[in-house]
């Protein structure tokens, strides 16, 4: 039914869930993050430090896709923990904690 999606992604989509799929943790250099959202809309993917300050917007705009990927370049940020947030139509759907190491 959901062509091109893994079993985990298809299951999340069937539940109308939002998912963030990261590769290596900790991040070093440029890493790819895949996401799955329940429906198309205005999508914003942002990176926040532990104090809650937005340090980078990775993507902001209208999307007609329910899955995609963004790249994060951790070399522009100090080592430490950050939060990755997915917002759809003004509502934060999911956050994930990520670790950047130099």
SELO-781226 format. One line per 4 residues: for each residue x, y, z of N, C-alpha, C. Coordinates in Angstrom, 3 decimals, decimal comma. Atoms other than C-alpha are relative to their C-alpha. Layout:
% SELO-781226
X:Y:Z:X:Y:Z:X:Y:Z; ...
//
This chain:
% SELO-781226
0,827:-1,186:0,000:0,000:0,000:0,000:0,876:1,256:0,000; -0,877:-1,169:-0,100:2,789:2,476:0,949:1,322:-0,327:-0,685; -1,186:0,340:0,764:5,353:2,028:-1,788:1,169:0,888:0,386; -1,219:-0,734:-0,293:8,918:3,031:-1,004:0,237:0,284:1,470
-0,162:-0,222:-1,430:8,415:3,099:2,766:0,396:-1,299:0,681; -0,334:1,174:-0,797:9,947:0,746:5,298:-1,236:-0,438:0,785; 1,123:0,493:-0,803:7,624:-1,366:7,469:-0,278:0,943:1,168; 0,154:-0,930:-1,125:8,252:1,027:10,395:-0,668:1,295:-0,456
0,591:-1,222:0,535:7,409:4,061:8,244:-1,459:-0,215:-0,385; 1,385:0,298:0,396:4,260:2,418:6,827:-0,900:-0,137:1,227; 0,764:0,155:-1,236:3,123:1,501:10,342:-0,289:1,361:0,628; 0,184:-1,343:-0,558:3,637:5,091:11,553:-1,034:0,771:-0,808
0,944:-0,696:0,865:1,727:6,431:8,566:-1,421:-0,513:0,232; 1,324:0,581:-0,229:-1,178:4,042:9,178:-0,605:0,503:1,314; 0,463:-0,530:-1,293:-1,387:5,379:12,771:-0,193:1,520:-0,045; 0,046:-1,457:0,122:-1,386:8,980:11,427:0,988:0,643:0,962
-1,034:-0,408:-0,927:1,815:9,450:13,395:1,059:0,822:-0,729; -1,153:-0,722:0,534:4,812:11,727:12,881:1,241:-0,690:0,535; -1,217:0,692:-0,411:8,234:10,109:12,972:1,232:0,738:-0,500; -1,315:-0,511:0,379:11,854:11,246:12,863:0,943:-1,192:0,020
-0,928:1,115:0,113:14,416:8,730:11,668:1,408:0,568:-0,187; -1,364:-0,502:0,084:18,043:9,585:12,381:0,952:-1,147:-0,280; -1,039:1,008:0,259:21,156:7,760:11,304:0,880:-0,142:1,224; -0,973:0,107:-1,090:24,255:7,857:13,435:-0,276:1,025:1,091
0,005:-0,901:-1,147:24,097:9,351:16,889:1,258:-0,359:0,778; 0,079:-1,440:0,190:26,168:11,306:17,773:0,227:0,415:-1,453; -0,218:-0,568:1,329:26,134:13,497:14,685:1,401:0,584:-0,066; -1,294:-0,639:0,296:29,465:14,496:13,200:-0,042:0,430:-1,445
0,028:-0,488:1,375:29,626:16,696:10,135:-1,428:0,082:-0,513; 1,322:-0,061:0,621:26,675:16,409:7,757:-0,696:-1,347:0,145; 0,796:1,214:-0,180:23,976:13,877:8,631:-1,376:0,214:-0,622; 1,333:-0,039:0,593:20,663:13,057:6,985:-1,031:-0,471:1,017
1,125:0,358:-0,861:17,417:12,958:8,931:-1,216:-0,175:-0,892; 1,225:0,253:0,751:14,318:11,381:7,405:-1,185:0,253:0,919; 1,207:-0,268:-0,788:10,837:12,335:8,509:-1,219:-0,555:-0,720; 1,284:0,469:0,504:7,293:11,107:8,058:-1,067:0,810:0,717
1,072:-0,805:-0,577:4,283:13,371:8,591:-1,347:-0,577:-0,450; 1,277:0,645:0,308:0,593:12,388:8,591:-0,721:0,542:-1,236; 0,701:-0,589:1,159:-0,474:14,752:5,777:0,846:1,146:-0,549; -0,680:-1,180:0,542:0,825:17,476:3,461:-0,442:1,261:0,745
0,331:-1,272:-0,634:0,864:21,044:4,769:1,223:0,885:0,073; -1,161:-0,867:-0,205:3,158:23,842:5,884:0,895:-0,662:1,043; -0,935:0,758:-0,826:6,198:22,069:7,334:1,163:0,882:0,405; -1,217:-0,644:-0,474:8,931:23,519:9,479:0,778:-1,001:0,842
-0,892:0,873:-0,760:11,873:21,490:10,754:1,103:0,888:0,547; -0,924:-0,932:-0,645:14,008:23,347:13,277:0,855:-0,714:1,032; -0,942:0,497:-0,995:16,928:22,773:15,608:0,031:0,987:1,156; 0,012:-0,827:-1,205:16,806:24,076:19,207:1,111:-0,441:0,935
-0,959:0,378:-1,028:19,460:24,226:21,904:-0,769:-0,385:1,265; 0,662:0,479:-1,217:18,753:22,969:25,416:-0,768:1,083:0,742; 0,744:-1,080:-0,652:17,570:26,394:26,553:-1,312:0,305:-0,728; 1,216:-0,214:0,761:14,811:26,253:23,903:0,128:1,056:-1,081
-0,235:-1,014:1,033:16,386:28,833:21,588:0,164:-0,685:-1,349; -0,132:0,547:1,346:15,947:28,108:17,893:1,355:0,422:-0,551; -1,333:-0,307:0,510:19,449:27,852:16,437:0,082:-0,138:-1,513; -0,012:0,154:1,451:18,599:26,834:12,881:-1,350:-0,521:-0,484
1,163:0,540:0,689:15,630:26,310:10,583:0,526:-0,811:-1,169; -0,515:0,902:1,032:16,415:23,303:8,395:-0,889:-0,015:-1,233; 0,950:-0,070:1,106:13,274:23,542:6,269:-1,217:0,777:0,469; 1,257:-0,693:-0,279:10,283:25,839:6,138:-0,697:0,255:-1,326
0,760:-0,208:1,224:7,630:25,753:3,448:-1,110:-1,013:-0,152; 1,106:0,905:0,307:4,665:24,001:1,948:0,564:-1,277:-0,596; -0,389:1,281:0,580:5,106:20,325:1,215:-1,248:-0,772:-0,397; 1,082:0,873:0,444:2,865:17,992:-0,745:0,342:-1,457:0,264
-0,456:1,354:-0,285:4,823:14,947:0,416:-0,221:-0,320:1,467; 0,149:0,422:-1,390:4,310:12,917:3,570:1,312:-0,522:0,572; -1,305:0,420:-0,487:7,937:11,830:3,785:1,071:0,774:-0,743; -1,101:-0,715:0,626:11,246:13,438:3,049:1,235:-0,083:0,868
-1,233:-0,012:-0,770:14,697:14,186:4,347:0,608:1,390:-0,027; -0,753:-1,248:-0,105:16,801:17,120:5,474:1,400:-0,361:0,464; -1,374:0,181:-0,460:20,514:17,446:6,091:0,284:0,973:1,130; -0,440:-0,830:-1,119:21,989:18,764:9,304:1,513:0,040:-0,043
-1,447:-0,150:-0,056:25,502:20,169:9,337:0,360:0,384:1,430; -0,287:-0,235:-1,411:26,629:19,816:12,937:1,290:0,790:0,209; -1,283:-0,677:-0,174:30,030:21,412:12,291:-0,160:1,497:0,288; 0,227:-1,411:-0,280:28,476:24,883:12,586:-0,497:0,269:1,408
0,543:-0,131:-1,353:27,347:24,246:16,179:0,963:-0,607:1,007; -0,836:0,606:-1,033:29,157:23,559:19,449:-0,470:-1,420:0,332; 0,373:1,338:-0,456:29,213:19,990:20,738:-1,044:0,113:1,096; 1,018:0,025:-1,036:26,243:19,111:22,912:-1,310:-0,546:-0,516
1,330:0,502:0,352:22,604:18,083:22,928:-0,851:1,121:-0,601; 0,932:-0,898:0,667:19,987:19,702:20,710:-1,322:-0,739:-0,173; 1,287:0,597:0,311:16,326:19,121:19,940:-0,365:0,327:-1,436; 0,496:-0,142:1,354:15,031:18,593:16,430:-1,520:-0,017:0,104
1,457:-0,091:-0,111:11,385:19,658:16,079:-0,638:0,038:-1,378; 0,796:-0,017:1,226:8,867:18,956:13,323:-1,330:0,660:0,326; 1,231:-0,761:-0,179:6,015:21,438:13,080:-0,787:-0,060:-1,302; 0,875:0,075:1,169:3,083:20,961:10,703:-1,201:0,904:0,231
1,109:-0,956:-0,092:0,574:23,762:10,117:-0,058:0,688:1,364; -0,079:-0,759:-1,248:1,778:25,588:13,252:-0,032:-0,812:1,272; 0,060:0,851:-1,191:1,634:22,601:15,607:1,223:-0,916:0,031; -1,148:0,893:-0,134:4,729:20,798:16,906:-0,522:-1,424:0,167
0,459:1,390:-0,023:4,157:17,111:16,166:0,979:-0,928:0,684; -1,002:0,943:-0,501:7,432:15,533:17,234:1,297:0,732:0,277; -1,345:-0,467:-0,264:10,769:16,312:18,830:0,897:-1,207:0,211; -0,987:1,056:-0,225:13,923:14,237:18,991:1,274:0,648:0,537
-1,253:-0,494:-0,549:17,053:14,757:21,055:1,140:-0,549:-0,844; -1,167:0,407:0,779:20,294:14,676:19,047:1,256:0,529:0,679; -1,286:-0,369:-0,593:23,933:14,882:20,109:0,973:0,333:-1,114; -1,031:-0,411:0,957:26,549:16,801:18,144:1,357:-0,141:0,685
-1,374:0,094:-0,479:30,210:15,946:18,631:0,924:0,499:-1,088; -0,995:-0,470:0,976:33,168:17,589:16,970:1,102:-0,995:-0,123
//
